[in-house]
Amino acid sequence: MVTLTIDGQQIKVSKSATILDAAAEAGITIPVLCHAKKLLPYGACRVCLVEVEQMKGRLIPACTTPVTEGMVVTTLSPEIKKVRKTVLEFLLVNHVIDCPVCDKGGECDLQDLTYEYEVTTNRFKDAKFNLETDERNAFIERNMNRCVLCGKCVRVCDEIVAYGSYSFINRGFDTKVATAYDRGLDCEFCGQCVSMCPVGALLPRPFKFKARPWQLKEVDTVCGYCGNGCTVTLGVLDNKVETIRFNDKIGVNDGNLCVRGRFGYSFINAEDRLKRPLVRKNGRLEPATWSEAIDAVAAGFEKARAEKGIGILSGGRLTNEEYFYLGHLADKVLKTPHLDHSGGECYKGITQGLAETLGIQASTGTFPQVEECDAILAIRSDFYETHPVFGMVVNQAVKRHEAKLAIISDKKGKLTKLPGAKTLLTKPGTEVSVLNAMAHVLLSEGLAVTEGVTGVEALRAALADYAPQNIAAKTGVSAEGIEAAARNFAKGKNKAILLAYGMPYGAQARELGIAAANLAILAGVCECEKGGLYLCGEKANSQGAIDQGILPRSKGMGAQAMLQAAAEGNLSALYVIGEDPLLSYPDRAKVAAALDKVPFLVVQDLFLTDTAREADVILPAVSFAEKDGTFTNAERRVQRLRPGVKSPGEARTDLEIFSLLAARMKDSLVFTGPAAVFAEIAQSVPAYQGLSFGAIGPQGQVWGGERLAPKTRNLVPVKGAEPLAARFQMITGSALYHSGTLSVRAKGPLSALPEPYAEFCLEDAAELGIAEAQTVCIKGNGEELRLKAKLGKRLPRGVVFVPYHFGSAGVNRVYRGESAITIEVSK
């Protein structure tokens, strides 16, 4: 620690702190334009100049100057004020004065500083900038006439996002921030640059001219898309979410958001939201009162319960309180063991794989710890696509701390481009074999941690045929690459293994979880001070669904078994909540047969989905922005949702709907709201004991602590799948701009990626004579898809990638849960 004096106040701070950091800890404000807490110090704007007694005669920037013992600092004096005023005058020489029409008015740092320092006139004169405004994308307006060259957009795009859209071009008075070749902005559209810009040079186009900042009600809640659990601040006006506001003071994401979190909110305000219950009468869905709808549901379920039973299929975006009540509804009211979520296969890596090896069903570390890791293994390049903000933590680990990153994947992706990253490009479906080969290297070269570990010899024997030289041809990864990745990972002091799971990743989910856990045990990942094994769910509350037990009961059927039973006439009712199986589940034919044959179907959702159109009763639910409750993200962080807008029409929360149904079916258990249900969770769910609904603060509460210690360290042998022998194989998965099927109802993600596609490598496209955007025919599993071609350098030869988000693509007519599908391709 270092002791120094700032404005007469003596304080102690870390010796790594800057003067700006020290002043902030003391509650002293020093103005800044180019500084942001998550960016490296830059010192460009000189607005933060201060005086240090030991350095008389000159002013120094507070944001870049480290503290020293005994330092005496003055942050405001007549001389300092005069210099800051001069700096502001220089900034305004060429800066256009268009505050009345600039959307940044009212929250512009430059505007605030000119008012504070009374810059009413300017001694310096020059022509105002007259640069062309870039409005060529749907997300971000770039008006460089307002730019103050703080460099925050350049730095955040490089340091955090690792995309590098911006740079400084030209010199002297002609210097400006521009894209490559000064073209229109074409990037990930995460909006990080918008949140960093202190002036109106970068603005969110969807919010343009919608409102002034002081007119908005700000509500902090949790993003409803992926399992990263980012805090979002809703900007609400007239019961409508008009924008997502930047807030780096709370939440695990440090203000970072992806395109979905920042621009994917429009579905909340959609006109086609379900607003009234619908009941099928004479073959048609007709509007009904809640009383009529609940009566119909109760009567249908009572009949089904007396016959062949009820199956419940839930999505991954309900709150913990809703999941808990749903479990009670299944066990005590509907009395069915057939309960499942998210397709029933994808989460088995965590519920079965980790349970068999580590004795837990959750990630072992928290996200910020990964930034301090020096060795990271990402399984599937899709990890950045599914969890972009967690991917930004990986970016910082590599770019700032020189972490060694290895990726095991069937295609290249964003993480592949990071400095020094090594991609082990596998044949589709052979990731387990590569993980086994890495484990083989650790065991055979004496690099493995085996003390206190059970099953070592059994695994050693099972991996006898998984020497890197033996599986190189099978997986397509060189033996040298596998050996180097294993050795580098073993050498790391702090390590992390990352694996995402979701609807399109059902194949070998359990085996992947076990293989990843085996490697984590042998590499000592769980003993590290930082990092851990991370299994991250695709949906906002995938972990909460597991924690609250939305899984088949004893002798109960999982999702796929329920669909099969319904299709065969062995299930009398299906209750589908917050999911559209016809579009999102694999094997559409199987789902369609189940929905067609089941005698009674109830769907509870936000929209009239394809699945809902088949229902006998539709119950209108609400979005995350209209709910009170909690989500648990992939690092086990329990966070509060707060309603920002009222429910549309007569739509109700899932918790309210469950309560209505339970009361109608004579259930004696009554809860007064989310807080009461959470209190029951804290008593009934061991991991949540000690947590309090009212005590969940802005940073949330991590159940199990920052480091979740495994209950066991048990190695379990698993076999890798054999690669397909085919000229072309189709794989599916997530695209960066979308999450599940919900994001295709939001204007933002659709503006970035409006339609499905089939992605080919350039070599395959040349061989087939396929051009960009040309329609291609893909045949597989007896079905045929017609999609526009997208050409790139990510894929190996013979592999075709099709994202699964778009119902119009019909991907699940071909995809039936396999890791890869043999297909035929033609123009």
VENRA-V602525 format. One record per backbone hydrogen bond with DSSP energy under -1.0 kcal/mol. NH is the residue of the N-H (numbers start at 1). CO is the residue of the C=O. If there is no record, write none. Layout:
nh: [NH NH]
co: [CO CO]
//
This chain:
nh: [2 4 5 6 7 9 11 13 17 19 20 22 23 24 25 26 27 28 39 50 51 53 55 58 60 62 67 70 71 73 74 81 82 83 84 85 86 87 88 89 90 91 92 93 96 101 105 107 109 112 113 114 115 116 117 118 119 120 129 134 141 142 143 146 155 156 157 158 159 160 161 163 164 167 169 174 175 176 178 182 183 195 196 197 203 205 207 208 210 215 216 217 219 221 223 227 232 234 235 236 237 242 243 245 256 262 263 264 268 273 274 278 279 280 281 284 286 288 293 294 295 296 297 298 299 300 301 302 303 304 305 306 309 311 312 313 314 315 320 323 324 325 326 327 328 329 330 331 332 334 336 339 340 342 344 348 350 351 352 353 354 356 357 358 359 364 370 372 373 374 375 376 377 378 379 380 383 384 386 387 391 392 394 395 396 397 398 399 400 403 404 406 407 408 409 412 417 418 421 422 424 425 426 427 430 434 435 436 437 438 439 440 441 442 443 444 445 447 448 449 453 454 459 460 461 462 463 464 466 470 471 472 475 476 482 483 484 485 486 487 488 489 490 491 496 497 498 499 501 505 509 512 513 514 515 516 517 518 519 520 521 522 523 524 525 527 528 532 534 536 538 540 541 542 545 546 547 548 549 550 551 553 556 562 563 564 565 566 567 568 569 570 572 573 574 575 576 577 578 583 584 585 587 588 591 592 593 594 595 596 597 598 602 603 604 605 609 613 614 615 616 617 618 619 621 626 627 629 631 633 634 636 638 639 641 644 645 650 651 652 657 658 659 660 661 662 663 664 665 666 667 677 678 679 680 681 682 684 685 688 689 691 696 700 701 703 705 708 711 712 714 715 729 730 731 738 743 745 746 750 751 752 753 758 759 760 762 765 766 767 768 769 770 773 774 776 777 778 779 780 783 785 787 789 790 792 799 800 801 802 804 813 814 815 821 823 824 826]
co: [13 11 71 9 73 6 4 2 14 65 62 18 19 20 21 22 24 23 36 60 74 72 52 55 50 48 17 3 68 5 51 77 78 79 80 81 82 83 84 85 86 87 88 90 145 98 102 104 198 108 109 110 111 112 113 115 114 118 94 142 203 134 201 143 151 152 153 154 155 156 156 157 157 178 176 171 172 169 167 179 180 191 192 193 141 139 204 205 207 212 213 236 234 232 230 537 221 219 243 217 240 235 235 233 253 258 259 260 265 270 606 618 286 616 284 281 279 277 289 290 291 292 293 294 295 296 297 298 299 300 301 302 304 573 338 575 340 577 630 319 320 321 322 323 324 325 326 327 328 329 330 337 312 314 341 345 347 347 348 348 349 352 353 354 354 533 367 369 370 494 494 404 496 406 498 408 380 381 382 383 387 388 390 391 392 393 394 395 396 397 374 376 422 378 424 794 414 415 418 405 407 423 409 475 427 430 431 432 433 434 435 436 437 438 439 440 441 442 442 522 450 713 455 456 457 458 459 461 463 467 467 468 471 472 478 479 480 481 482 483 484 485 486 487 375 532 377 534 536 502 506 508 509 510 511 512 513 514 515 516 517 518 519 521 520 524 525 495 497 499 501 225 316 539 541 542 543 544 546 545 549 337 553 558 559 560 561 562 563 564 566 565 309 309 600 311 602 313 604 580 580 581 815 812 587 588 589 590 591 592 593 594 574 617 576 619 607 609 611 612 601 601 278 603 605 623 624 641 639 637 227 633 701 631 629 625 625 275 648 620 653 654 655 656 657 658 659 660 661 663 662 673 674 675 676 677 678 680 681 685 686 688 693 697 638 636 702 364 358 358 357 454 798 821 800 735 739 742 743 746 747 748 749 788 801 790 792 761 762 763 764 765 765 789 771 787 826 785 824 783 780 778 776 774 758 760 796 729 759 731 733 810 811 811 730 728 779 777]
//
